[in-house]
Amino acid sequence: MKSHLSISLQTYCTFHEIEPVFILDLHQQGLVELALQNNEYFILEHHLPQIERYIQFHYELGINIEGLEVINGLLDRITDLQAQINQLNHR
C-alpha cells in the first residue's frame, strides 16, 4: 500500500458498530474512495472525516444514500462559492 495511512474497512466498521455494506455503498456511489489490497478494502485517512459525517447523517438522521449524494453536492457547491467569495474579497 502507498505511504498514506489507512484503516481496514472491517476494523473501522466493527469499531463504529456499522455494517460494512454502508461504506461499500458510499464507495459504489462515488462518495468515498476505498483502496483494495489482498482482497480487503481499506479507508484512506483523509476520507475519515467525510465518512464520519455520512455515518451521522445516515444513522442519526435517517438520510439514505441518495440523500447523502444530494447533501454532498450541496456542500461541494457551498465550498466552491465560499472560495469564490474569498477570491473576490482579496481583489
C-alpha positions in Angstrom: 0.0 0.0 0.0 1.1 3.6 -0.5 2.7 5.7 2.2 -0.5 7.4 3.4 -2.3 5.9 6.4 -5.3 3.7 6.1 -7.6 1.5 8.2 -9.2 -1.8 7.3 -12.9 -1.4 6.4 -13.8 -4.3 8.7 -11.9 -2.8 11.6 -13.5 0.6 11.1 -17.0 -0.8 10.9 -16.5 -3.0 13.9 -15.3 0.0 16.0 -18.2 2.2 14.9 -20.7 -0.7 15.1 -22.0 -0.2 11.5 -22.4 -2.6 8.6 -19.5 -2.6 6.0 -22.1 -2.6 3.2 -22.9 1.0 4.1 -19.4 2.1 3.4 -19.3 -0.1 0.3 -22.5 1.6 -0.9 -20.8 5.0 -0.4 -17.9 3.8 -2.5 -20.1 2.4 -5.2 -21.9 5.8 -5.5 -18.6 7.6 -5.7 -18.9 9.4 -2.4 -15.7 7.9 -0.9 -12.7 6.2 -2.2 -11.6 2.8 -0.9 -8.3 1.1 -1.6 -8.3 -2.7 -2.3 -5.3 -4.7 -1.3 -5.2 -8.5 -1.0 -9.0 -8.7 -1.4 -9.5 -6.4 1.6 -10.8 -2.8 1.5 -9.1 0.0 3.3 -10.3 3.5 4.1 -7.7 6.2 3.4 -7.1 8.6 6.4 -8.2 11.7 4.5 -11.6 10.2 3.9 -12.3 9.5 7.6 -14.0 12.9 8.4 -16.2 12.6 5.4 -17.2 9.1 6.2 -18.0 10.1 9.8 -20.2 12.8 8.5 -22.1 10.4 6.3 -22.5 8.0 9.2 -24.1 10.7 11.3 -26.4 11.8 8.5 -27.4 8.2 7.8 -27.7 6.6 11.2 -28.7 9.6 13.3 -30.9 11.5 10.8 -32.1 8.6 8.7 -30.8 10.0 5.4 -30.5 7.4 2.6 -27.6 7.1 0.1 -29.4 9.2 -2.5 -29.9 12.0 0.1 -26.2 11.8 1.0 -25.3 12.3 -2.7 -27.5 15.5 -2.7 -26.1 16.8 0.5 -22.5 16.1 -0.7 -23.3 18.1 -3.9 -24.7 21.0 -2.0 -21.7 21.1 0.4 -19.3 21.0 -2.5 -21.2 23.9 -4.1 -21.1 25.9 -0.8 -17.3 25.3 -0.6 -16.8 26.5 -4.2 -18.9 29.6 -3.6 -17.0 30.4 -0.4 -13.7 30.1 -2.3 -15.1 32.5 -5.0 -16.2 35.0 -2.3 -12.8 34.8 -0.7 -11.1 35.3 -4.1 -13.3 38.3 -4.8 -12.6 39.8 -1.3 -8.9 39.6 -1.9 -9.1 41.6 -5.2 
